[in-house]
Amino acid sequence: MESIPTRVSVTPAALALIEKLKLRHGPLLFHQSGGCCDGSAPMCYPLNDFMTGTSDVRLGEIGGCPFYMSRAQFAYWEHTHLIIDVVPGRGGMFSLEGPEGLRFLTRSRLYSDEEWAGLSAPD
């Protein structure tokens, strides 16, 4: 049985950090930063502390948390599958993982032709 391709996935290490942060902060939301102060890191916020709008697309969920990206950035990244990982270091100054001494990191890979054909449009 073939699996349905997704736009975003999470490594076991990142999933463990997400679960830890959910215990401390409650429901979470991720938004892929487009640059500037925080680079291009996935930013983690309490669910109701970040307002999304029509300029954002929902790519899916990681660890039960919605994951968004700006529509303009998605236009460049639509052919890539995002893999959210975690590495030692300081994350974005507004992202919840900062005090943990870890930071979320986006890795990516191009979709295969078969995956691309099976993808649905993001929300």
C-alpha positions in Angstrom: 0.0 0.0 0.0 1.5 3.4 -1.0 1.5 6.2 1.4 0.1 9.6 0.5 2.9 12.1 0.2 3.1 15.0 2.7 4.6 18.4 2.5 6.2 18.4 5.9 7.5 15.7 8.3 9.4 15.5 11.5 12.4 13.5 12.8 12.1 11.5 16.1 14.4 14.0 17.9 12.3 17.0 16.8 9.1 15.1 17.7 10.5 14.5 21.3 11.2 18.2 21.7 7.7 19.1 20.4 6.1 16.8 23.0 8.2 18.4 25.7 7.2 21.9 24.6 3.5 20.9 24.4 3.6 19.7 28.0 5.1 23.1 29.1 3.2 25.5 26.8 0.0 23.6 25.6 -1.0 23.4 21.9 1.6 24.7 19.5 1.9 26.2 16.0 4.9 26.2 13.6 5.6 28.8 10.9 8.5 28.6 8.6 10.5 31.8 8.9 11.4 33.5 5.6 14.6 35.1 6.8 15.6 38.4 8.4 16.3 38.2 12.2 15.7 34.5 12.6 17.1 33.2 9.3 15.0 30.5 7.7 14.2 28.5 10.7 10.9 26.8 11.6 9.5 29.0 14.4 7.5 27.4 17.3 4.8 29.4 19.1 1.9 28.8 21.5 -1.1 28.1 19.2 -2.9 31.3 19.9 0.2 33.6 19.9 0.7 33.7 16.2 -1.9 35.0 13.8 -2.0 33.4 10.4 -3.9 34.9 7.5 -4.6 34.6 3.8 -0.9 35.2 3.0 -0.1 31.9 4.8 -0.5 28.3 3.6 -0.9 25.3 5.9 1.5 22.6 4.8 0.3 20.0 7.3 1.0 19.0 10.8 4.1 17.8 12.8 3.5 16.2 16.2 -0.2 17.2 16.0 0.8 20.9 15.5 -0.2 22.9 12.4 2.7 24.0 10.2 2.5 27.1 8.0 4.6 29.0 5.5 4.0 32.3 3.7 2.3 31.9 0.3 5.2 33.8 -1.4 7.8 31.5 0.2 5.8 28.4 -0.7 5.9 29.5 -4.4 9.7 28.9 -4.2 9.6 25.7 -2.0 6.6 23.9 -3.4 8.7 21.2 -5.1 10.4 20.3 -1.8 9.4 18.1 1.1 10.3 19.8 4.4 11.8 17.7 7.2 11.8 19.4 10.6 14.8 18.3 12.7 16.5 19.6 15.9 20.1 20.4 16.5 22.1 21.9 19.4 22.2 25.7 19.5 20.1 28.7 19.9 17.0 29.1 17.8 15.1 32.1 16.8 14.6 34.6 19.6 10.8 34.2 19.6 10.7 30.4 19.1 9.8 28.4 22.2 12.7 25.9 22.0 15.3 28.7 22.7 15.8 28.0 26.4 16.2 24.2 25.7 19.7 24.7 24.1 18.3 23.2 20.9 16.9 24.7 17.8 14.5 23.5 15.1 16.1 23.1 11.7 14.4 22.6 8.3 16.0 20.1 6.0 14.5 19.4 2.6 14.5 17.2 -0.4 12.9 17.3 -3.8 9.9 15.2 -4.4 10.1 12.2 -6.7 7.9 12.3 -9.8 5.5 9.8 -8.2 5.3 11.9 -5.0 4.7 15.1 -6.9 1.9 13.5 -8.9 0.2 12.4 -5.6 0.4 15.7 -3.7 -2.6 17.8 -3.0 -2.6 21.6 -2.8 -1.9 23.0 0.7 -4.7 24.7 2.6 
